Amino acid sequence: MATTLELLYDLTLVIAFGVNGVQMAHALASGHVAAGLAAFGFVQFSTIWAWMSYSSFASAYDTDDWGVRMGVAVQMVGVIMMTTGIPQLYKGFEHHWELHSSTMVAGYVVMRFSMVALWLRAARANPDQARAARIHALWIALVQALWVGTTFLHHLSPLGLFLASVPLFAMELGVPAYLLSRYDHMAWHPHHLAERFGLLTIITLGEVVVGTAESVAVLHSEHGWSASTVVVLASGVSITLGLWWVYFEVPFGQILHEHPSRALAVSYVHFLLFASLAAIGSGLHVAALREEGESAISSTGAVLSVVVPVTVFVIALYALVVAVNLRTLGRVQQLMLGLTVAALAGAVLLSAAGVPFAACLAVIVLAPWINVVGVEAVGRRHMHERLESGS
């Protein structure tokens, strides 16, 4: 079960996701699509990876003593530092791809060096696993030194930004995977990990609720309780509920219990799940900005800002189920996925034909609920049959 300390830590993620979502909405609304997406991805990776690293460590080594609590306190400071630097990062990306990342990198490094200290404590307390723990600590420290080096880079092309950051992201992800395959040292609790993923999913779904509230508030101030206002309110809540329903029908705790070797696949695909949920909230916020007349984006662009992350979430969830070999896509699942994509594509085509945003949003609602109906009708039975058969 997640500790109250972990829940306290999660509050800082709420703030980081909220600020990141607002900044991306303004970037998209002002026409800086590429810069907004790049900055959003940069922030999402940094926050989610730091959170994921601590959550997996805590599942295996959390002794809930003063050292762990102080380590978490330092990480909370780091998240808030990172959050402070998010607007500066977006501003730099939008202005000729200048990398104004010093505050963000400083916060990230603070968070990660807290993990260095925690891994060294784990090495002292677990002689049998000391080598793997020390390698973790050393590798984290090395990568942080390289991140600090990026703060001396300023004017970058998109390609330069890619070449500077993506290899570091790969280094962050690659060595933990290697150490797990070689030393098998993470005695994490499968249901604890699944609960942690579920809690952060709820936090990111909160961004969808916030985006819905932003859109409804603007529509209400302009038109009162018009049909469009009611449709946007009902659609935003329906999308949130539908995505929640589909996600929590997948028994991640049982999957990780039966197949612990698949923990990395489950963890890494959650990057896409968390980021796409946060982006849905940003897309709804874009619609609010457009209604206020503060957006250069078209109505179709606003629809795409919701459709694209919903599509990514659904496809990533299907891909995750396949990746852990819980089940292959049978005819019913293929039909569900096909109808989902058709509904999302239909919303974009309707917008291009001049249909108002609220009506297109009502079509987008069909996407998660197609899957809810499929899961309730046949999916859950197939899922549990596969688990019971050990496949």
Backbone torsions as a table, in degrees:
resi	resn	phi	psi	omega
1	MET	NA	140.1	178.4
2	ALA	-63.1	140.1	179.4
3	THR	-82.8	161.9	176.9
4	THR	-65.4	-27.2	176.5
5	LEU	-65.4	-41.6	177.8
6	GLU	-64.7	-38.6	178.1
7	LEU	-65.8	-37.2	176.7
8	LEU	-63.7	-43.6	177.3
9	TYR	-58.6	-40.0	-177.5
10	ASP	-60.9	-25.7	-179.9
11	LEU	-60.8	-33.6	178.9
12	THR	-68.7	-31.1	176.9
13	LEU	-66.7	-34.8	177.2
14	VAL	-56.5	-45.4	-178.8
15	ILE	-66.3	-45.3	-179.2
16	ALA	-61.8	-45.6	179.6
17	PHE	-63.7	-39.5	-179.4
18	GLY	-63.6	-48.0	179.9
19	VAL	-64.0	-42.7	179.8
20	ASN	-62.5	-41.5	179.7
21	GLY	-64.0	-42.8	179.2
22	VAL	-63.9	-43.7	-179.2
23	GLN	-64.3	-40.5	179.2
24	MET	-67.5	-38.2	178.3
25	ALA	-59.5	-44.1	179.3
26	HIS	-67.1	-36.6	178.2
27	ALA	-64.7	-45.8	179.0
28	LEU	-65.0	-42.9	-178.0
29	ALA	-63.8	-29.8	-179.7
30	SER	-89.1	2.0	176.3
31	GLY	92.3	2.6	179.2
32	HIS	-91.0	67.0	-171.8
33	VAL	-67.7	-52.0	-177.1
34	ALA	-62.5	-44.9	-179.9
35	ALA	-64.2	-40.9	179.8
36	GLY	-64.4	-43.3	179.5
37	LEU	-66.2	-39.6	179.5
38	ALA	-64.5	-45.7	179.8
39	ALA	-65.7	-40.6	178.7
40	PHE	-60.5	-46.1	179.0
41	GLY	-63.4	-40.2	179.0
42	PHE	-59.1	-47.8	-178.2
43	VAL	-69.3	-43.4	-177.6
44	GLN	-63.0	-43.2	178.8
45	PHE	-60.7	-47.5	-175.4
46	SER	-60.6	-47.1	-177.1
47	THR	-71.9	-44.7	-177.1
48	ILE	-67.1	-41.5	-177.9
49	TRP	-66.4	-42.1	177.7
50	ALA	-62.1	-42.4	177.9
51	TRP	-64.1	-44.6	-176.9
52	MET	-65.8	-39.5	179.9
53	SER	-61.8	-44.7	179.6
54	TYR	-68.5	-41.6	-177.1
55	SER	-62.0	-41.9	178.6
56	SER	-68.9	-38.2	176.4
57	PHE	-62.3	-45.9	-177.1
58	ALA	-63.5	-34.1	-179.8
59	SER	-64.8	-27.0	-177.7
60	ALA	-102.1	-34.1	-167.9
61	TYR	-128.3	4.7	-176.9
62	ASP	-69.1	113.7	177.9
63	THR	-97.2	-2.1	178.2
64	ASP	53.6	37.2	176.4
65	ASP	-104.6	-174.1	-175.1
66	TRP	-62.5	-33.9	-178.6
67	GLY	-64.9	-45.9	178.4
68	VAL	-64.7	-41.4	-178.7
69	ARG	-64.9	-40.3	176.8
70	MET	-67.1	-36.3	177.1
71	GLY	-62.3	-41.2	178.0
72	VAL	-67.1	-38.7	177.9
73	ALA	-59.5	-42.2	178.2
74	VAL	-63.5	-39.7	178.7
75	GLN	-64.9	-37.5	177.3
76	MET	-63.1	-39.9	175.4
77	VAL	-60.4	-43.2	179.9
78	GLY	-61.9	-42.1	179.2
79	VAL	-61.2	-44.1	-179.1
80	ILE	-66.2	-38.3	174.8
81	MET	-60.8	-45.6	177.9
82	MET	-59.0	-44.5	-179.0
83	THR	-60.3	-38.7	178.1
84	THR	-60.5	-32.6	-177.5
85	GLY	-88.1	-4.2	-176.5
86	ILE	-62.6	-49.1	179.5
87	PRO	-58.2	-38.0	178.9
88	GLN	-63.9	-39.3	178.9
89	LEU	-62.6	-46.6	179.4
90	TYR	-62.1	-44.1	-179.1
91	LYS	-59.6	-42.5	179.3
92	GLY	-65.3	-43.3	179.8
93	PHE	-62.8	-39.1	-178.8
94	GLU	-72.7	-22.6	-178.3
95	HIS	-104.3	83.3	175.6
96	HIS	58.9	32.8	174.3
97	TRP	56.5	43.0	174.2
98	GLU	-82.1	133.2	-175.6
99	LEU	-91.5	86.2	177.4
100	HIS	-93.4	76.1	-170.6
101	SER	-116.9	9.5	-172.0
102	SER	-60.4	-44.0	-179.2
103	THR	-67.7	-42.9	178.7
104	MET	-63.5	-46.0	-179.8
105	VAL	-62.9	-39.9	179.0
106	ALA	-60.3	-44.3	178.3
107	GLY	-64.6	-40.8	179.5
108	TYR	-63.8	-43.4	-179.7
109	VAL	-64.4	-37.9	176.0
110	VAL	-59.7	-45.4	179.3
111	MET	-61.6	-44.1	-173.8
112	ARG	-74.8	-33.2	177.6
113	PHE	-71.1	-24.0	169.5
114	SER	-60.9	-38.8	177.5
115	MET	-68.3	-32.4	175.6
116	VAL	-58.6	-47.5	-179.9
117	ALA	-62.9	-40.9	-179.2
118	LEU	-67.1	-38.9	178.1
119	TRP	-66.7	-36.7	177.4
120	LEU	-66.6	-36.9	174.8
121	ARG	-63.1	-42.2	179.6
122	ALA	-63.9	-36.1	178.7
123	ALA	-64.0	-41.7	179.5
124	ARG	-67.0	-34.8	-175.6
125	ALA	-85.3	-14.9	-176.2
126	ASN	-131.7	82.1	-177.0
127	PRO	-55.8	-35.4	-178.6
128	ASP	-66.7	-25.3	-177.6
129	GLN	-113.1	12.8	-173.0
130	ALA	-61.9	-40.3	-177.0
131	ARG	-61.8	-49.1	179.9
132	ALA	-62.7	-40.5	-179.6
133	ALA	-64.3	-40.9	179.5
134	ARG	-67.6	-37.4	177.4
135	ILE	-63.6	-41.6	175.0
136	HIS	-54.4	-50.9	-176.7
137	ALA	-62.1	-44.9	-178.3
138	LEU	-64.5	-43.0	-178.4
139	TRP	-65.6	-42.4	177.8
140	ILE	-59.5	-44.4	180.0
141	ALA	-61.8	-41.8	-179.8
142	LEU	-63.0	-47.2	-178.0
143	VAL	-64.3	-35.3	179.3
144	GLN	-66.0	-35.7	176.0
145	ALA	-61.7	-38.9	177.7
146	LEU	-68.6	-37.2	176.2
147	TRP	-62.1	-41.7	177.4
148	VAL	-58.6	-36.7	178.4
149	GLY	-61.4	-29.6	-179.5
150	THR	-68.0	-20.1	-179.0
151	THR	-69.4	-12.8	177.1
152	PHE	-89.4	-2.1	175.6
153	LEU	-94.4	134.3	-176.2
154	HIS	-123.6	-72.0	-177.9
155	HIS	-86.0	111.9	-178.7
156	LEU	-128.0	146.7	167.5
157	SER	-79.9	164.5	174.6
158	PRO	-53.3	-39.0	178.2
159	LEU	-65.6	-40.8	178.5
160	GLY	-62.9	-41.0	177.2
161	LEU	-62.0	-42.7	178.3
162	PHE	-60.0	-47.4	-177.6
163	LEU	-67.8	-26.0	-178.5
164	ALA	-83.7	-34.4	-171.1
165	SER	-102.9	-40.5	-174.7
166	VAL	-60.9	-42.7	176.4
167	PRO	-59.5	-34.1	178.3
168	LEU	-70.4	-39.0	174.9
169	PHE	-60.3	-42.7	179.9
170	ALA	-63.5	-38.1	177.7
171	MET	-65.6	-38.7	178.4
172	GLU	-60.8	-40.8	-175.3
173	LEU	-84.0	-33.0	-168.3
174	GLY	-72.6	-44.6	-174.9
175	VAL	-67.3	-42.5	175.1
176	PRO	-55.5	-40.0	178.3
177	ALA	-63.6	-41.5	179.2
178	TYR	-64.3	-44.5	-178.6
179	LEU	-64.2	-37.8	178.5
180	LEU	-65.4	-40.9	-179.2
181	SER	-68.4	-30.2	-176.1
182	ARG	-89.6	-41.3	-171.5
183	TYR	-107.5	-19.7	-179.8
184	ASP	48.8	52.6	-170.2
185	HIS	-102.1	-6.1	-176.0
186	MET	-92.6	101.0	179.9
187	ALA	-89.8	54.8	-177.2
188	TRP	-74.3	159.7	-179.8
189	HIS	-94.4	121.1	-173.4
190	PRO	-60.2	-40.9	-177.6
191	HIS	-73.7	-29.4	174.7
192	HIS	-65.9	-45.0	178.1
193	LEU	-61.0	-45.0	-179.7
194	ALA	-61.6	-39.5	178.4
195	GLU	-64.7	-40.6	179.5
196	ARG	-63.4	-43.3	176.9
197	PHE	-61.3	-41.8	179.9
198	GLY	-63.5	-39.4	-179.9
199	LEU	-66.1	-41.1	178.8
200	LEU	-71.0	-29.9	174.2
201	THR	-61.2	-43.1	178.7
202	ILE	-63.9	-39.3	177.8
203	ILE	-61.2	-45.0	-178.9
204	THR	-71.9	-31.3	172.1
205	LEU	-62.4	-28.8	175.4
206	GLY	-59.9	-30.6	177.1
207	GLU	-67.1	-31.9	175.1
208	VAL	-65.9	-41.3	177.9
209	VAL	-63.4	-42.7	179.0
210	VAL	-62.3	-44.4	178.1
211	GLY	-61.4	-39.5	176.2
212	THR	-61.8	-45.2	-179.8
213	ALA	-61.7	-39.5	178.0
214	GLU	-61.0	-47.6	-178.5
215	SER	-64.6	-43.7	-178.8
216	VAL	-65.4	-40.3	-179.5
217	ALA	-61.6	-42.6	-179.9
218	VAL	-67.3	-46.8	179.7
219	LEU	-61.4	-39.7	-179.5
220	HIS	-66.8	-39.5	179.8
221	SER	-67.8	-28.9	-179.1
222	GLU	-87.3	-40.3	-169.7
223	HIS	-127.4	-0.8	-174.7
224	GLY	70.8	-156.2	-179.8
225	TRP	-84.3	68.7	178.0
226	SER	-80.3	173.9	177.8
227	ALA	-61.1	-39.4	179.9
228	SER	-64.0	-40.9	179.8
229	THR	-61.5	-45.9	-179.1
230	VAL	-65.6	-40.7	-179.7
231	VAL	-64.0	-44.2	179.8
232	VAL	-63.8	-42.2	178.4
233	LEU	-60.9	-51.4	-178.4
234	ALA	-64.6	-38.9	-177.7
235	SER	-68.4	-43.3	179.9
236	GLY	-61.5	-44.5	179.0
237	VAL	-67.3	-38.2	-179.9
238	SER	-66.1	-40.6	177.2
239	ILE	-61.9	-44.5	179.7
240	THR	-59.8	-49.5	-178.1
241	LEU	-64.8	-41.5	-178.5
242	GLY	-64.8	-43.6	178.6
243	LEU	-66.8	-39.9	175.5
244	TRP	-59.2	-46.2	-176.5
245	TRP	-59.6	-49.2	-177.1
246	VAL	-64.9	-44.7	-177.5
247	TYR	-60.7	-48.5	-173.6
248	PHE	-79.8	1.0	170.4
249	GLU	-80.9	-16.9	178.0
250	VAL	-84.1	118.0	-175.6
251	PRO	-79.7	74.5	-174.8
252	PHE	-61.1	-37.1	179.1
253	GLY	-61.2	-44.4	179.6
254	GLN	-68.0	-38.1	177.7
255	ILE	-60.4	-47.9	-178.3
256	LEU	-68.7	-30.0	177.1
257	HIS	-69.3	-43.7	-178.2
258	GLU	-77.4	-30.5	-174.7
259	HIS	-135.1	72.5	-177.1
260	PRO	-61.4	-24.1	-179.8
261	SER	-67.8	-13.8	-178.0
262	ARG	-93.4	9.2	-177.8
263	ALA	-61.4	-38.5	-179.2
264	LEU	-65.7	-42.1	178.1
265	ALA	-61.0	-45.3	178.5
266	VAL	-61.3	-43.4	-177.4
267	SER	-65.3	-48.4	-172.6
268	TYR	-71.4	-34.7	177.1
269	VAL	-68.4	-25.0	177.6
270	HIS	-64.7	-20.8	172.4
271	PHE	-54.4	-49.0	-178.7
272	LEU	-67.1	-39.1	-179.3
273	LEU	-63.4	-48.7	-179.3
274	PHE	-63.6	-46.7	-176.7
275	ALA	-64.4	-40.2	-178.4
276	SER	-68.1	-38.4	177.0
277	LEU	-62.9	-44.4	178.4
278	ALA	-62.2	-37.0	-178.7
279	ALA	-69.3	-29.6	176.5
280	ILE	-61.2	-43.7	177.1
281	GLY	-60.5	-40.2	177.3
282	SER	-62.7	-40.5	179.5
283	GLY	-61.8	-41.1	177.0
284	LEU	-66.2	-34.8	176.1
285	HIS	-66.1	-36.6	175.5
286	VAL	-57.9	-42.2	178.6
287	ALA	-60.9	-39.0	177.8
288	ALA	-64.1	-43.7	179.0
289	LEU	-63.4	-37.9	178.7
290	ARG	-65.1	-40.3	179.5
291	GLU	-65.0	-32.4	178.5
292	GLU	-76.9	-7.1	-177.7
293	GLY	80.2	17.9	-178.1
294	GLU	-105.4	21.3	-175.2
295	SER	-129.3	138.6	174.6
296	ALA	-92.6	-2.4	-175.4
297	ILE	-81.9	148.4	179.4
298	SER	-78.2	169.6	176.8
299	SER	-62.5	-39.4	177.7
300	THR	-65.3	-37.2	176.2
301	GLY	-62.5	-39.5	178.0
302	ALA	-65.4	-40.2	177.6
303	VAL	-64.2	-43.3	178.7
304	LEU	-62.2	-32.6	-179.3
305	SER	-66.9	-16.6	173.2
306	VAL	-100.0	-42.4	-176.2
307	VAL	-62.0	-45.7	-175.0
308	VAL	-60.2	-51.5	179.8
309	PRO	-66.5	-32.6	175.4
310	VAL	-63.0	-42.6	178.3
311	THR	-61.3	-45.0	179.7
312	VAL	-61.2	-43.8	-179.0
313	PHE	-61.0	-49.6	-176.0
314	VAL	-64.0	-46.9	-178.7
315	ILE	-65.4	-39.9	179.3
316	ALA	-64.1	-37.8	179.1
317	LEU	-66.9	-42.6	175.9
318	TYR	-62.2	-44.1	-178.6
319	ALA	-63.0	-36.2	179.9
320	LEU	-66.1	-43.2	178.5
321	VAL	-60.1	-41.1	178.4
322	VAL	-68.6	-41.3	-175.5
323	ALA	-62.4	-34.2	179.9
324	VAL	-89.6	6.4	176.8
325	ASN	58.2	30.1	174.5
326	LEU	-66.4	-40.6	176.0
327	ARG	-166.8	151.4	171.5
328	THR	-85.4	166.7	179.1
329	LEU	-79.6	108.3	175.1
330	GLY	-81.2	-172.7	-176.7
331	ARG	-63.3	-40.7	-179.5
332	VAL	-65.5	-43.4	-179.7
333	GLN	-66.6	-38.5	176.7
334	GLN	-63.3	-39.1	178.0
335	LEU	-65.0	-43.4	178.3
336	MET	-59.5	-46.2	-179.5
337	LEU	-65.4	-41.4	179.0
338	GLY	-63.0	-43.7	178.6
339	LEU	-65.5	-35.4	178.3
340	THR	-62.9	-49.6	179.4
341	VAL	-62.8	-38.4	179.5
342	ALA	-64.0	-41.3	179.0
343	ALA	-63.8	-43.3	-179.1
344	LEU	-67.5	-42.0	177.1
345	ALA	-64.7	-37.1	178.2
346	GLY	-61.9	-38.4	178.3
347	ALA	-62.0	-40.6	179.0
348	VAL	-66.5	-43.6	-179.9
349	LEU	-64.6	-39.0	177.8
350	LEU	-63.6	-40.9	178.2
351	SER	-64.0	-41.7	178.5
352	ALA	-63.0	-26.7	178.3
353	ALA	-84.5	-0.3	176.0
354	GLY	101.2	6.9	178.7
355	VAL	-71.7	137.3	-177.7
356	PRO	-60.4	156.8	-177.1
357	PHE	-57.2	-43.0	-176.4
358	ALA	-59.5	-41.9	179.7
359	ALA	-67.7	-38.0	177.7
360	CYS	-65.7	-36.9	178.1
361	LEU	-63.6	-36.2	177.8
362	ALA	-63.8	-31.1	176.5
363	VAL	-74.0	-38.6	178.3
364	ILE	-58.9	-32.6	180.0
365	VAL	-56.2	-30.9	-177.8
366	LEU	-60.7	-30.5	-172.8
367	ALA	-57.5	-56.6	179.5
368	PRO	-67.1	-33.1	-174.4
369	TRP	-76.0	-23.6	170.6
370	ILE	-59.1	-41.8	-179.3
371	ASN	-74.4	-33.8	175.9
372	VAL	-61.1	-46.9	179.8
373	VAL	-61.9	-43.0	179.6
374	GLY	-63.6	-42.3	179.3
375	VAL	-64.7	-44.8	-178.6
376	GLU	-67.4	-32.5	-177.2
377	ALA	-79.0	-49.2	-174.6
378	VAL	-135.5	-24.4	-170.3
379	GLY	-63.9	-44.5	-175.8
380	ARG	-62.9	-40.7	-179.5
381	ARG	-63.1	-45.4	178.9
382	HIS	-63.4	-38.5	-178.5
383	MET	-61.6	-48.2	-177.0
384	HIS	-72.9	-30.8	174.9
385	GLU	-62.3	-41.7	-179.7
386	ARG	-66.7	-40.8	179.0
387	LEU	-64.8	-43.3	-179.2
388	GLU	-66.6	-28.8	179.6
389	SER	-82.6	-8.3	176.9
390	GLY	80.2	14.3	-179.3
391	SER	-79.3	NA	NA
